[in-house]
Amino acid sequence: MPSSSSKDARITHSKPLQDSDARWVGLRSIEWIDPTGKERKWESADRKTRKGDVDAVAIMTLINRPSSKPHILLISQYRPPVGKSVIEMPAGLIDQGEEGDEGTRRAALRELEEETGYGTEKEGGKVQVVETSTVMFNDPGLTGANMKLCVVRIQLSDDSPEPVAKPEEGEFIEKHLVPLEGLYDRLKDFQRQGYAVDARLAHLAVGLDVGLGKIGGASL
C-alpha cells in the first residue's frame, strides 16, 4: 500500500462558527482612538490557549554535517484554513511552565523532537540554541497571536541515523532537509508541486537572497 502524504488530506465541509462554540480561537471587538483623536473599531481573532505572554515558538533548525553544506530543516503538514499542505518551519505552542527565554528554549527543543526527531543529543550529535528572539507578531492586522523564534544549530556526523519523530495524535508531519543556499528557489519548487508556503519562511528565504545580492543586485 503506498504511503500517505499530507497533500492527500482534504476539506469535507466548512461553515461559519460562533465564538461561543470555538475551542481554540476567540473573536474580539476592539475600540481604539487613532492619532487624530477619532474613535474607531477593529475586529481581532486570538488564540484561547495562551498560557503566559507568548503563544508559540518557531524553530529555525540548521543541520551541519562534515561532508555537506548547511541544510535547513522544514516540515509540511495539512493546514485546513489554507486547504493545502504547507511548507513551514517546525513550531508549536508554549506550555504552562515554559515562561521566559529558558522556557522558550525548552519548548523549542520539545517541539522539534516531537515533530522531527531532531533536537536531542541521543544519537551523538551536538545541539545548540544559538538565538532566541523577542516576541514577534504573526499577522497584526488580523490577530494578536505572537511567537518567539529560536535558531537551533545541530552538528551531526555523516553517518548519524535519521531520527524518529514523536508526533501527537492527529499530527501528520513530513520532514524536508533543504540546502540553505538556494532556499528561495527550492520553495518555489515546492509551490510547483502543489504545496503552499508559509509567508514567514518565504520572507526569510528572500532575505537570504537579498543579502547575497541575488535579489536587488547589491550584496550586503
N, C-alpha and C positions, 0 to 999 in steps of 0.2 A: 504494500500500500504506500503510495507516495506521501512524503512528509507534508504537513500543512504549512501554510505561510500566513503571516499576519495580513497579507493582501487578500486572503480568501474570506475574511470577515465581511459582513455586510449589514446594513441597517434594514430592519423589517418594518419599523413604524416610528413615526415622530409626531409629537403633538405638544401644544403649549402646556406649561407646568405652573401650577400655583405655588407661590413662595412657601406656603404652609405645608405643602407636600414634598418639598425639596429637602433631601438629606445632606447634601454636600455644599450647595450654593444658595446664598440668600440675596434678595434684591433690596436695595436701599434707595430712598428718595433723599437727595441732599439739597439743602437750601444754602446758598452762599452769596456773597457780595463781591462784585467784580471791582477792578481798580477805579472805576468811575463812581462807585457807590451804588450801582444798580443791583437790586436783588434778582437772583436767578435760581434756577433749579437744575439738578442733574440726576441722572439715574446711574446706579452702580450695581454690579454683581460681584459678590465677595464670597470667599470660602467660609464655611461654618466650622472648619476643622482646625483653625489656628490655635496652637497651644500656648504660644508666647508672643514674641514680637515678629516672628518670621514664619511664613507659611512653609517654605520648601528650600531645598538646596539642589543646585545643578552641579554636575561634576565634569569638568574638562579633564579627561584622562589621557596622558601621553605615555605611550608604551615604547620603551627603548630596548633593542636587542643589539649585540655587538656587530652583527653582520648586515644590519638594515638601517635605513633612515627612520627617524621618529614617525610613529603612527598615532593617530587619534582614535580612541575607542568610541564608536557611536552605536546606537541601538535603533531598532524600528519596532513600532507597535501600533496597532489599530487604534485610532482616536475617533470615537463616534461623532463628536461635534464637527469634525472635518469630513468624515465619511471616507477616510483613506488611512493607509498605514503611513506613519510619519517617521522620517529620519530625524533623530534628535540626540542630544547628549543624555547620558543617564541622569536621572533626577528622582527626587522623592520628597514626601512630606517630612517635616521635622517633628519628632515625637516629644511628648512630655519628658522633661529632664534633659533635653538636648539644647539648653539655652546657651547663649554666648558663643564666641568663636570656637571654643573647645567642643561644645556640644554640636556645633555645626560640622566640625571635622569628623566627629564620631558618626553623625548622621550620614555624611557623605560616604564614608567607608562602609557603613552598614548597607546603604542603598546600592553601592557599587557591587558589593559581594552578592546581594540578593538578585540583582538584575543581570549581572555578567559573570560572576565568579571571581573577578579580579578584586583587588583591594586588601588582600591579606598576604602574609609572607609565609604561608603554609608550604608553598612549592619552592621556597628558597629565594624568591625574588625580593627586591628592596622596594618598599612603598613609602613615598613621602608626600605629604600635603604641603605644597610649596607656597600656596597663596590662598587666602580666604578673603573674599570681598566684603565690603559693607553691604547693607541692604539695598537691593535694586528692585525696580517695579517692572512688571511684565507688560502690561497694556494699560497705561494710566488713564487713557480716555474712556475705558470701559470698566476697570476694576481696580480695587486697592490691593489685589493679590501681589505678594512680593516674594523675593527669594534672595539667597546668597549664592555665590559661585565659589566652588573650591577647585583649585588646579592641583591635580594629583599626578605625580611622576612615578612611573613604575619601571624598574630596571630588571630585565629578565635575561637568562641565558638563552642561547639559540635553541637548546633542546628542552626548554621548560614546557611541560604539557599544557594544553589548553584547559583553563579552569572551568569548573562546572557551576552554572548559575543556580540560585536557590529562589526561584520566583514564588510569590504568594499565589494562592488560589485565584484563578481568573486572570492572571498575568500571562501574556503570550508575547515574549520579547525575543528578538533576534539580535545578535551581535554583528557588528561590522568594523573590522580594523582597516582604517583608511590612511594612506600616507598623508602626513600633514602638508607636505608640499603638493600643490595641485588640488587642495581640498575643494575649492570653489567649482572647479571643473568636474570633480567627482560628484558633487551634489547635483549638478545639472544632469549628470548621467543617471543618478537615482530618479530624478524627475521624469526623465525619458522612459524609465522602467515602470512608471505608474505610481511612484511614491510621492507624498508631499514632503516638504522640508520645513522644519521649524525655523521661523524667521530669525531667532536669536543666533542659531547656528550659522545661518546664511550670512548674517551680519559679521560674525567672526571670520568666516571664510573670505568675504570681500575685504575686510580689514587687513588680513594677511597679504592678499594680493596688492592692495594699495601700498602697504609697507614695503613690498618687494618691487614696486614700480610697474607691476603688470597691469594695473588699472590706474589711470590718471597720468601715467608717463614719467613720474618722478619718484624714485625710492626715498624713503625717509633716512 
